[in-house]
Amino acid sequence: MRNTSPATESRLGPDHWIDQLPPAEALAVMLENQAEAIPVLYDALPSIDVAITALYQRLQAGRGRLIYVGAGTSARIGVQDGAELLPTFDFPAERVAFVIAGGPQALLQPVENAEDSADAATKQLNELAIMPDDCVLGLAASGHTVFTCTAVVEARKAGALTVGISNNHQTPLLAAAEIPIALATGAEVLAGSTRLKAATAQKICLNLMSTALMTRLGHVRNGLMSAMTPRNDKLRRRRDQIITQLAQDAVDGL
């Protein structure tokens, strides 16, 4: 019978079974598997660039929101990226939102069956009152997660820009999104545990997208976090250093 499981659910060969290897060799195998995420990102760069341009065009007017959608590990990665936009770039907190399978409590502990609920996704989207100015980033390693796919479909119906990020090709999520980004990371060293290589690729992808987007929106100057919001002594010192460096750059004509 033909195997129709997503590539992210497949298993590596016996020479990569980490429980059968000496500890040092197992670590090397795990690291090599993680490193496979990088070439995948290079392959996806054209799609990522298209997404960044579209996000910029939608958000530059200063009205739309950046909304991250996901379940499980994908939700946690989205929250990590979005939560950093205020302190790093002074991007308004009210312009970032999260649609999480199982709600905020699912960030700390699993919520059974949450990712299978289309109704929950629709409910959260309705509570946010999605508008055409909004941008929705849907993340799902499998690309089949009902919650995430439903949210992207409903957001697109409301006129929002939708970007789908999946670790498999030809998935419902990629088909549903206006801009699909395939990060085809393949088999994990721990079969099916997409918190590993697939999650690494998702995190790097969001790092690229949000940093490039904030740069285009004017929150970066001369390679520095010129708009950062200092919230402790360390960051206040860094802010002072940034101001001093930018002043020197101006003197130097940079």
Residue frames relative to the residue before (quaternion, step in Angstrom):
aa qw qx qy qz dx dy dz
M 1.0000 0.0000 0.0000 0.0000 0.00 0.00 0.00
R 0.4818 -0.6836 0.4721 0.2787 3.57 -0.94 0.91
N 0.3916 -0.7191 0.5291 0.2227 3.56 -0.95 0.94
T 0.1096 -0.8193 0.5623 0.0248 3.59 -0.60 1.17
S 0.3939 0.7212 -0.4834 0.3016 3.59 1.23 0.21
P 0.5849 -0.5710 0.4295 0.3838 3.60 -1.12 0.58
A 0.6134 -0.5732 0.3956 0.3723 3.57 -1.12 0.65
T 0.6200 0.5576 -0.3435 0.4322 3.59 1.11 -0.61
E 0.6663 0.4838 -0.2995 0.4819 3.60 1.26 -0.27
S 0.5214 0.6659 -0.4072 0.3449 3.59 1.24 -0.16
R 0.4041 -0.7231 0.5190 0.2109 3.56 -1.29 0.34
L 0.4604 -0.6641 0.5199 0.2769 3.53 -1.11 0.76
G 0.6413 -0.5514 0.3803 0.3742 3.56 -1.28 0.32
P 0.7281 -0.4676 0.2872 0.4108 3.61 -1.26 0.38
D 0.6408 0.5333 -0.3376 0.4370 3.60 1.09 -0.61
H 0.6970 0.4128 -0.2670 0.5220 3.59 1.32 -0.05
W 0.4369 0.6784 -0.4828 0.3401 3.62 1.18 0.27
I 0.3499 -0.8085 0.4328 0.1912 3.55 -0.19 1.29
D 0.6378 0.5201 -0.3408 0.4545 3.60 1.15 -0.46
Q 0.6779 0.4692 -0.2818 0.4908 3.59 1.29 -0.22
L 0.6505 0.5199 -0.2988 0.4662 3.58 1.32 -0.03
P 0.5795 -0.5254 0.4698 0.4092 3.59 -1.24 0.36
P 0.6615 -0.5576 0.3152 0.3900 3.62 -1.00 0.73
A 0.6756 0.4930 -0.3124 0.4504 3.61 0.84 -0.90
E 0.6599 0.4903 -0.3093 0.4780 3.60 1.00 -0.79
A 0.6230 0.5386 -0.3414 0.4530 3.58 1.03 -0.74
L 0.6397 0.5210 -0.3217 0.4645 3.57 0.99 -0.80
A 0.6496 0.5150 -0.3154 0.4618 3.58 0.96 -0.85
V 0.6438 0.5132 -0.3176 0.4704 3.57 0.99 -0.83
M 0.6531 0.5137 -0.3154 0.4583 3.60 0.95 -0.84
L 0.6674 0.4973 -0.3038 0.4636 3.56 0.95 -0.87
E 0.6437 0.5178 -0.3227 0.4619 3.58 0.95 -0.85
N 0.6452 0.5199 -0.3208 0.4588 3.57 1.01 -0.79
Q 0.6429 0.5129 -0.3167 0.4726 3.58 0.99 -0.82
A 0.6508 0.5462 -0.3145 0.4233 3.57 0.97 -0.89
E 0.5629 0.6124 -0.3821 0.4026 3.59 1.20 -0.43
A 0.5286 0.6337 -0.4120 0.3863 3.59 1.24 -0.24
I 0.6231 0.5962 -0.3472 0.3686 3.59 1.03 -0.76
P 0.6712 0.4718 -0.3310 0.4661 3.67 0.76 -0.83
V 0.5954 0.5692 -0.3567 0.4408 3.57 1.10 -0.66
L 0.6509 0.5121 -0.3119 0.4655 3.58 1.01 -0.82
Y 0.6161 0.5317 -0.3500 0.4639 3.60 1.02 -0.73
D 0.6494 0.5191 -0.3154 0.4576 3.58 0.97 -0.85
A 0.7270 0.4473 -0.2321 0.4663 3.57 1.05 -0.79
L 0.4046 0.7579 -0.4537 0.2367 3.63 1.23 -0.20
P 0.6420 0.5136 -0.3641 0.4376 3.68 0.84 -0.72
S 0.6704 0.4814 -0.2997 0.4785 3.60 0.95 -0.83
I 0.6281 0.5308 -0.3312 0.4628 3.57 1.03 -0.77
D 0.6439 0.5242 -0.3150 0.4598 3.58 0.98 -0.84
V 0.6290 0.5235 -0.3273 0.4724 3.57 0.99 -0.82
A 0.6604 0.5150 -0.3064 0.4525 3.57 0.93 -0.90
I 0.6544 0.5183 -0.3195 0.4484 3.59 0.89 -0.90
T 0.6512 0.5142 -0.3168 0.4596 3.59 0.93 -0.87
A 0.6715 0.4941 -0.2951 0.4669 3.57 0.93 -0.88
L 0.6329 0.5229 -0.3277 0.4676 3.58 1.01 -0.79
Y 0.6472 0.5226 -0.3118 0.4592 3.57 0.94 -0.90
Q 0.6711 0.5063 -0.3049 0.4476 3.57 0.86 -0.93
R 0.6871 0.4767 -0.2811 0.4709 3.58 1.05 -0.72
L 0.7682 0.4090 -0.1960 0.4518 3.60 0.97 -0.86
Q 0.5323 0.6778 -0.4045 0.3059 3.60 1.15 -0.44
A 0.6043 0.5737 -0.3635 0.4166 3.62 1.13 -0.46
G 0.4888 -0.7142 0.3968 0.3058 3.58 1.26 -0.21
R 0.6167 0.5658 -0.3493 0.4212 3.58 1.21 0.29
G 0.7050 0.5142 -0.2764 0.4028 3.57 0.89 -0.94
R 0.3802 -0.7041 0.5589 0.2174 3.50 -1.37 0.35
L 0.3390 -0.6733 0.6134 0.2357 3.51 -1.34 0.45
I 0.0438 -0.8336 0.5484 -0.0498 3.57 -0.43 1.25
Y 0.1996 -0.7895 0.5755 0.0759 3.56 -0.68 1.16
V 0.0849 -0.8004 0.5934 0.0098 3.58 -0.90 0.98
G 0.3154 0.7587 -0.5357 0.1947 3.56 -0.91 0.85
A 0.2909 -0.7086 0.6112 0.1995 3.50 -1.42 0.07
G 0.8402 0.1720 -0.1192 0.5003 3.57 -1.12 0.64
T 0.8454 -0.0598 0.0751 0.5255 3.54 -0.95 -0.95
S 0.6408 0.5345 -0.3354 0.4372 3.60 0.93 -0.82
A 0.6337 0.5171 -0.3305 0.4710 3.59 1.01 -0.75
R 0.6677 0.5114 -0.3057 0.4463 3.57 0.92 -0.92
I 0.6410 0.5104 -0.3213 0.4747 3.58 1.03 -0.76
G 0.6414 0.5229 -0.3207 0.4608 3.58 0.99 -0.80
V 0.6576 0.5004 -0.3073 0.4720 3.57 0.95 -0.87
Q 0.6269 0.5399 -0.3413 0.4460 3.57 0.96 -0.81
D 0.6780 0.4816 -0.2962 0.4697 3.57 0.93 -0.89
G 0.7130 0.4810 -0.2691 0.4335 3.56 0.75 -1.02
A 0.6470 0.5437 -0.3186 0.4292 3.56 1.02 -0.81
E 0.6640 0.5192 -0.3011 0.4458 3.59 1.17 -0.52
L 0.5241 0.6756 -0.4110 0.3161 3.60 1.19 -0.32
L 0.6441 0.5203 -0.3294 0.4537 3.61 1.03 -0.68
P 0.7488 0.3943 -0.2717 0.4582 3.66 0.58 -0.96
T 0.7042 0.4767 -0.2751 0.4485 3.60 1.00 -0.76
F 0.8326 0.1924 -0.0470 0.5172 3.56 0.92 -0.94
D 0.3869 -0.7251 0.4756 0.3137 3.60 1.27 -0.09
F 0.2867 0.7359 -0.5495 0.2725 3.57 1.05 0.78
P 0.5423 -0.6763 0.3762 0.3270 3.62 -0.67 1.04
A 0.5184 -0.6658 0.4485 0.2947 3.56 -0.87 1.00
E 0.6601 0.5227 -0.3124 0.4398 3.57 1.05 -0.74
R 0.6732 0.4711 -0.3027 0.4830 3.58 1.25 -0.14
V 0.6472 0.4192 -0.3309 0.5440 3.58 1.26 0.44
A 0.0566 0.7979 -0.5964 0.0669 3.57 -0.88 0.94
F 0.2429 -0.7703 0.5787 0.1130 3.54 -1.27 0.47
V 0.1282 -0.7428 0.6536 0.0675 3.54 -1.09 0.85
I 0.0043 -0.8496 0.5186 -0.0965 3.53 -0.15 1.37
A 0.4369 -0.6816 0.5189 0.2745 3.58 -0.81 0.96
G 0.7996 0.2176 -0.1867 0.5276 3.57 -0.62 1.14
G 0.4982 -0.6759 0.4129 0.3526 3.57 1.30 -0.08
P 0.7722 -0.3817 0.2422 0.4464 3.60 -1.30 0.06
Q 0.6180 0.5655 -0.3620 0.4089 3.61 1.03 -0.66
A 0.5970 0.5834 -0.3564 0.4197 3.57 1.20 -0.48
L 0.5356 0.6165 -0.4147 0.4015 3.60 1.22 -0.17
L 0.7548 0.3718 -0.1942 0.5044 3.58 1.14 -0.59
Q 0.8020 0.0400 -0.0210 0.5956 3.58 1.15 -0.46
P 0.5735 -0.6194 0.4011 0.3557 3.59 -1.05 0.66
V 0.1928 -0.7430 0.6309 0.1129 3.55 -1.13 0.76
E 0.4290 -0.7518 0.4379 0.2430 3.56 -0.40 1.26
N 0.8748 0.1073 -0.1114 0.4591 3.53 -1.11 0.91
A 0.3896 0.7523 -0.4720 0.2437 3.62 1.22 0.01
E 0.6932 0.4970 -0.2980 0.4286 3.58 0.91 -0.84
D 0.6501 0.5266 -0.3148 0.4483 3.58 1.27 -0.23
S 0.6031 0.6080 -0.3373 0.3909 3.60 1.27 -0.11
A 0.2624 -0.7591 0.5820 0.1274 3.54 -0.52 1.23
D 0.6300 0.5550 -0.3356 0.4272 3.58 1.01 -0.80
A 0.6468 0.5187 -0.3255 0.4546 3.59 0.99 -0.81
A 0.6329 0.5266 -0.3297 0.4620 3.57 1.03 -0.77
T 0.6624 0.5025 -0.3021 0.4663 3.57 0.90 -0.93
K 0.6383 0.5368 -0.3231 0.4472 3.58 0.97 -0.84
Q 0.6830 0.4772 -0.2971 0.4664 3.59 0.86 -0.92
L 0.6294 0.5227 -0.3374 0.4655 3.59 1.02 -0.74
N 0.6560 0.5102 -0.3130 0.4598 3.59 0.95 -0.84
E 0.6385 0.5305 -0.3285 0.4505 3.58 1.03 -0.75
L 0.6745 0.4793 -0.2877 0.4823 3.57 1.13 -0.62
A 0.2504 -0.7904 0.5170 0.2130 3.59 1.26 -0.36
I 0.0926 -0.8474 0.5228 0.0123 3.56 0.63 1.21
M 0.1291 -0.7904 0.5980 0.0314 3.54 -0.99 0.96
P 0.6607 -0.5241 0.3557 0.4029 3.62 -1.20 0.37
D 0.6219 0.5477 -0.3508 0.4361 3.62 1.14 -0.46
D 0.5973 0.6161 -0.3462 0.3792 3.58 1.23 -0.44
C 0.2189 -0.7401 0.6216 0.1340 3.54 -1.32 0.48
V 0.1287 -0.8075 0.5751 0.0277 3.57 -0.76 1.06
L 0.1333 -0.7743 0.6168 0.0473 3.55 -0.83 1.09
G 0.0873 -0.8089 0.5812 0.0179 3.57 -0.50 1.19
L 0.0767 -0.8090 0.5828 0.0029 3.56 -0.75 1.09
A 0.2073 0.7475 -0.6146 0.1434 3.55 -0.97 0.92
A 0.4450 -0.7117 0.4705 0.2722 3.58 -0.58 1.11
S 0.7089 0.4492 -0.2638 0.4755 3.57 0.83 -0.99
G 0.3309 -0.7418 0.5075 0.2875 3.55 1.06 -0.83
H 0.6669 0.4947 -0.2846 0.4791 3.56 1.33 0.05
T 0.4091 0.7459 -0.4610 0.2523 3.61 1.23 -0.17
V 0.4575 -0.7278 0.4434 0.2538 3.57 -0.54 1.22
F 0.6461 0.5372 -0.3244 0.4345 3.58 0.87 -0.96
T 0.7192 0.4533 -0.2550 0.4606 3.57 0.75 -1.04
C 0.6525 0.5132 -0.3188 0.4574 3.58 0.91 -0.87
T 0.6474 0.5185 -0.3162 0.4605 3.58 0.97 -0.86
A 0.6541 0.5183 -0.3174 0.4504 3.58 0.90 -0.90
V 0.6642 0.4976 -0.3065 0.4661 3.58 0.95 -0.85
V 0.6361 0.5253 -0.3282 0.4602 3.59 0.96 -0.83
E 0.6988 0.4700 -0.2786 0.4616 3.58 0.84 -0.98
A 0.6358 0.5239 -0.3322 0.4592 3.59 1.01 -0.75
R 0.6554 0.5022 -0.3179 0.4661 3.57 0.97 -0.80
K 0.6118 0.5427 -0.3464 0.4596 3.59 1.05 -0.70
A 0.6843 0.4815 -0.2739 0.4743 3.57 1.11 -0.74
G 0.5995 -0.6108 0.3378 0.3916 3.57 1.29 0.01
A 0.4640 0.6782 -0.4516 0.3477 3.58 1.27 0.04
L 0.5006 -0.5852 0.5292 0.3563 3.54 -1.28 0.39
T 0.0795 -0.8129 0.5764 0.0273 3.59 -0.81 0.93
V 0.0911 -0.7611 0.6420 0.0188 3.52 -1.05 0.98
G 0.1321 -0.7983 0.5851 0.0541 3.57 -0.81 1.00
I 0.0913 -0.7905 0.6054 0.0170 3.56 -0.86 1.02
S 0.0718 0.8011 -0.5815 0.1220 3.55 -0.53 1.26
N 0.3915 -0.7258 0.5180 0.2271 3.56 -1.16 0.60
N 0.6719 0.3699 -0.3082 0.5627 3.55 1.25 0.51
H 0.4826 -0.6428 0.5082 0.3094 3.54 -1.18 0.55
Q 0.8590 0.1906 -0.1043 0.4636 3.54 -1.37 0.33
T 0.3529 0.7310 -0.5004 0.3012 3.56 0.71 1.11
P 0.6550 -0.5077 0.3713 0.4187 3.62 -1.19 0.33
L 0.6291 0.5372 -0.3478 0.4413 3.59 1.00 -0.71
L 0.6745 0.4838 -0.2969 0.4721 3.57 0.88 -0.89
A 0.6479 0.5101 -0.3169 0.4687 3.58 1.06 -0.71
A 0.6778 0.5135 -0.2899 0.4393 3.59 1.07 -0.75
A 0.6909 0.5064 -0.2818 0.4323 3.58 1.02 -0.79
E 0.5503 -0.6007 0.4701 0.3398 3.54 -1.18 0.62
I 0.7747 0.1386 -0.0720 0.6128 3.57 1.07 -0.81
P 0.1361 -0.8128 0.5631 0.0616 3.62 -0.42 1.18
I 0.0785 -0.7647 0.6377 0.0485 3.56 -1.09 0.77
A 0.1365 -0.8006 0.5819 0.0431 3.56 -0.52 1.21
L 0.0612 -0.7666 0.6392 0.0010 3.55 -0.78 1.10
A 0.0663 -0.8688 0.4907 0.0057 3.55 0.46 1.27
T 0.0366 -0.8654 0.4990 -0.0289 3.56 0.30 1.30
G 0.3898 -0.7653 0.4538 0.2375 3.61 1.20 -0.23
A 0.8283 -0.2739 0.1859 0.4520 3.52 -1.32 -0.45
E 0.3608 -0.7149 0.5641 0.2013 3.53 -1.13 0.77
V 0.5843 -0.5776 0.4331 0.3708 3.56 -1.18 0.52
L 0.6963 0.2336 -0.1933 0.6506 3.55 1.30 -0.41
A 0.4228 -0.7802 0.3848 0.2539 3.52 0.01 1.39
G 0.8469 0.1638 -0.1521 0.4825 3.54 -0.83 1.08
S 0.5830 0.5806 -0.3813 0.4215 3.61 1.23 -0.16
T 0.0816 -0.8565 0.5095 0.0112 3.54 0.26 1.30
R 0.4371 0.6397 -0.4961 0.3918 3.60 1.19 0.38
L 0.6118 0.5613 -0.3304 0.4489 3.57 1.32 -0.21
K 0.8614 0.0847 -0.0540 0.4978 3.61 -0.59 -1.13
A 0.6398 0.5249 -0.3372 0.4489 3.59 0.93 -0.80
A 0.6705 0.4905 -0.2939 0.4728 3.57 0.96 -0.88
T 0.6018 0.5532 -0.3540 0.4545 3.58 1.05 -0.73
A 0.6687 0.4931 -0.2963 0.4710 3.58 0.92 -0.89
Q 0.6394 0.5205 -0.3273 0.4616 3.58 0.98 -0.79
K 0.6614 0.5115 -0.3105 0.4522 3.58 0.92 -0.91
I 0.6566 0.4926 -0.3181 0.4744 3.59 0.90 -0.86
C 0.6275 0.5453 -0.3335 0.4446 3.58 0.97 -0.86
L 0.6889 0.4610 -0.2852 0.4812 3.60 0.87 -0.90
N 0.5800 0.5664 -0.3716 0.4524 3.59 1.07 -0.68
L 0.6763 0.4948 -0.2853 0.4652 3.56 0.87 -1.00
M 0.7037 0.4976 -0.2765 0.4252 3.54 0.79 -1.07
S 0.7228 0.4420 -0.2721 0.4562 3.59 0.72 -1.01
T 0.6571 0.5033 -0.3252 0.4573 3.61 0.96 -0.78
A 0.6631 0.4862 -0.3057 0.4800 3.59 0.93 -0.85
L 0.6403 0.5305 -0.3217 0.4529 3.58 1.00 -0.82
M 0.6853 0.4751 -0.2868 0.4716 3.58 0.85 -0.95
T 0.6047 0.5473 -0.3517 0.4595 3.57 1.12 -0.63
R 0.6766 0.4808 -0.2920 0.4752 3.58 0.91 -0.90
L 0.6692 0.4922 -0.2941 0.4726 3.59 1.13 -0.61
G 0.5970 -0.6381 0.3273 0.3597 3.57 1.30 0.11
H 0.5086 0.6724 -0.4051 0.3537 3.58 1.23 0.33
V 0.6871 0.3772 -0.2665 0.5609 3.59 1.31 0.18
R 0.0082 0.7974 -0.6031 0.0209 3.57 -0.99 0.83
N 0.8491 -0.0213 -0.0378 0.5264 3.54 -0.82 1.06
G 0.6880 -0.5019 0.2762 0.4454 3.55 1.01 0.82
L 0.6172 0.5419 -0.3344 0.4621 3.58 1.27 0.29
M 0.5148 -0.6192 0.4971 0.3233 3.56 -1.26 0.51
S 0.0684 -0.8737 0.4811 0.0209 3.54 0.62 1.20
A 0.7391 0.3919 -0.2267 0.4988 3.60 1.17 -0.44
M 0.3266 0.7913 -0.4794 0.1934 3.59 1.24 0.09
T 0.3265 -0.7248 0.5778 0.1853 3.54 -1.23 0.63
P 0.2348 -0.8039 0.5268 0.1451 3.64 -0.27 1.18
R 0.0610 -0.8299 0.5542 -0.0190 3.56 -0.77 1.08
N 0.7612 0.1769 -0.1702 0.6003 3.58 1.25 0.29
D 0.7293 -0.4461 0.2802 0.4366 3.57 -1.28 0.22
K 0.6352 0.5388 -0.3367 0.4391 3.57 0.94 -0.85
L 0.7129 0.4440 -0.2623 0.4752 3.56 0.87 -0.94
R 0.6003 0.5361 -0.3737 0.4611 3.59 1.10 -0.51
R 0.6319 0.5058 -0.3298 0.4858 3.57 1.06 -0.70
R 0.6456 0.5127 -0.3203 0.4666 3.57 0.98 -0.82
R 0.6269 0.5356 -0.3348 0.4561 3.57 0.99 -0.81
D 0.6464 0.5120 -0.3172 0.4684 3.60 0.96 -0.84
Q 0.6472 0.5174 -0.3148 0.4630 3.56 1.01 -0.83
I 0.6377 0.5270 -0.3222 0.4603 3.58 1.02 -0.82
I 0.6502 0.5115 -0.3174 0.4636 3.59 0.93 -0.89
T 0.6558 0.5124 -0.3046 0.4633 3.56 0.97 -0.90
Q 0.6734 0.5021 -0.2971 0.4541 3.57 0.93 -0.91
L 0.6569 0.5011 -0.3175 0.4655 3.57 0.96 -0.81
A 0.6212 0.5306 -0.3411 0.4651 3.59 1.06 -0.69
Q 0.6578 0.4953 -0.3038 0.4793 3.55 1.02 -0.82
D 0.6076 0.5499 -0.3446 0.4580 3.57 1.04 -0.75
A 0.6478 0.5208 -0.3169 0.4568 3.57 1.00 -0.85
V 0.6319 0.5190 -0.3246 0.4754 3.57 1.02 -0.81
D 0.7106 0.4535 -0.2434 0.4798 3.56 1.02 -0.87
G 0.4975 -0.6808 0.4124 0.3448 3.56 1.27 -0.03
L 0.4596 0.6931 -0.4392 0.3398 3.59 1.17 0.51
